[in-house]
Amino acid sequence: MMMQLSGVWQDIWTNFQHVGLAYILTVSIGWERERESHSAGVRTFPIVGMASCGYMLVLGPQPDVAAQSRLLQGLITGIGFIGGGAILKEGTTVKGTATAASVWNAGVIGAAVAMNHYGIAVTLALLNLFTLRALLPLKRWLDRKEREASE
């Protein structure tokens, strides 16, 4: 009995590590979106990352490839639906596409962590943050040029 209990706690610890890493990687993206006052932020991103990780972990350590594929397809669709809620149309402009794409990416990060593809998860998180922060001045400059051209 004690041996079985020890195995349960080991599973809990392993799952906590996976979900915790998904949380850490995605909360940083959510923090960036929150700082820029976007519709999804510091709560949405880690929840999407953790949930995606959790769904994939439910399959167990040796998942059936077909079941894994179906679950990934469902996650992709469901997260796309959530991201669609972040897109807003104001007149002739559309806002929120970067946030929506980042929500989608948060789901992939969570799934990658669950599947032990840590390098992919970290790379996606870092590149997502880089794109949102480092390319923001370029985006603003391009938007300003577009406004000036239309006046």
N, C-alpha and C positions, 0 to 999 in steps of 0.2 A: 504494500500500500504506500509506504514512504517513498519507494522508488518511483511509483507512478506520479505522486504529488510533485516530486522533484522535476520530473519531465514536463509537467504542466507549467511550473514556474519558469522553466527554461524556455518553453514556447512563448509564454507571456513576455519574457525579457527580450527574446529575439524579435517578436512582433513589435514591441515597444520601440526597439532600436530602429526598425524599418519605418514605422509611422513617424517617429520623432525626427528622423532625417528628412523625410518628405515634408514635414512641418517646417523645419528650419530652412530648407531650400526654397519653399514657396512663400513663407511669411516675409522673406526679404523682398520678393517681387511685390507682394501686397503692400508692404510698407512704402515702396517707391510709388505705387499707384495712389495710395492714400495721401502722400505728400503733395501730389499733383491734383488732389481733389477729384478723382475719377469715381465713377459709380460703383466699382468693385475695388476692394482694398484689403486692409490688414486682416479682416475676418474671412472674406470670401476665398482668397487664394490658398491659405493653409487648409481650409476645410475641403476645398476641391482636391488639393494634393494628398491630404490624409485619406479622404474617402476613396480616391483612386487606388492608393496604396492598399487600403483595407480590402477593397473589392478583389484585388489581385491576390492578396494574401489568403483570402478565404478558400482559394483553390488548393491550397496546401503546398508542401515542398516539392512534390513531383506532379505538377498539373498535366492533365491531358491537353495536348496541343490544340485540339479542336475546341475544347471548352475555353481554353485561354483565348483563342481567336475570337470566339463569340462574345466573351466578356469584354475584350478590348474594343470590339465593334460597338457594343452597347455604351461603353464609357465614352468613346469618341463622339457618338451621337448625342448622348446626354449632356456632356460638357459643352458641346457646340450649342445646344439649346440654352444653357446657362449663359454662355458668352454672348449669345444673340441678344439677351436682355441688357447687355452693357452698351449696345450700339444705339445711338440716338440720332435722329434726323432733325436738323434744325434748318428750315428753309431749303436751300440748295446744298447745304453742307451735311456731311455725315461725320459724327464723332463717336469715339469709343472703339474703333476697330483694333487699335493696339491693345487696349484693355481686354477686349474679347479674345484676341489671339493669345494674349498672355494667360488668360484663364484656361484656354485650351492647352497651352504649354504646361501649366501647373498640373493638369491631369496626367500628361505624359510623364512629367517628373515623378509623380507619385507612383505610377505604374512601373517606371524604370527602376525605382528603388525597390519595389516589391519583387521585381524579377532579378534582383541582385546586379543590375546594370548601373552601378554607382557612377561610373565615368560618364555615361550618357546623361544621367540625372544632373550631375554637377555641371557638365558642359552646357546643358540646356538652361539651367538656372543662371549661370554666369553670362551666357550670351544674351539671354532675355534681359537681364539687368543692364548689360552694356548697351543693348539696342535702345532701351527706354531712356537711359541717362545720357549716354555719350552722343546719341544721335538727336536728342531733343533740340539743341541749338540749331542744327541743320534743318530740322522740321520747322522750327519757328522762322528761320530765315526764308525758307521756301514759301511758307504761308504768307509772309510779309511781301515777298516778291509777287506772289499771285494776286494779293489784294491791290498792290500798287499798279499792276498791269490792268486790272479790271476797272480802275478809277478813271 
